[in-house]
């Protein structure tokens, strides 16, 4: 990389650190931050030996990643991250499943959760036939997202409804968190479409979730984290189902036996 800028080298190594943290190693297993720092030190030594500048940077992206990893490792009883390989595996499973199946529904919430860091109470339930309510609120509304929490916008950020709710027209989704653990109730965040990667686009996933809820006849006050059973019944996504799907993905892509205790590192908290 002698002809690139020091900032470009820094950015390259930051991506290298991310890859290592996700298990893109010879053994196919994630490694701890201290080991990643050793790998980076070897890269820096190579630059130094070749008299290539790697210190003149405006933004130290490597340190941004390392700080994130240190913070992550300091969390007690933390869950394992969902890797890119796991995401691709789950997406491929959903691509061949019915659009209203449990696999497709869970995968759609995964695609939003990758950006929004969703808590399990915001999109799935403990029971497939009942949902959690905000007991201290008037009329005890749903704790999880309902249809009115999603607003879809066009290219000029105009609100789209009805027949205009199409993948080719919807460019943004604004999600309202009516209730949050941090008490920032009513917070709204807008997410943009990713047309280059439609399978991993949070906006298209949100649209599929919304339209699925309409097809399955979800009442306006009930959660939209639903799917259709093989017998045709509408059911809520449960945290047990999600955890099982995540663990299947980890076993399939990270060379971990499904019966291994290591598989328990993945749950709904992994988002």
Protein Blocks (a to p, Z undefined) as FASTA:
>chain_A
ZZbcfklmmmmmmmmmmmmmnopafkopacdfklmmmmmmmmmmmmmmnopafkbcfbdf
klmmmmmmmmmmmpghiacdddfklmmmmmmmmmmmcfkbmklmmmmmmmmmmmnopafk
lmpcfbfkbccddfkbghiiafbdcfklpccddfkopacehjllcfklmmbdcdddfbaf
klpghiacdddddfklmmlgmklmmmmmmmmmmmnopafkbcfbdcddfkopacdddfkl
mmmmmmmmmmmmnopafkbmklmmpcfklZZ
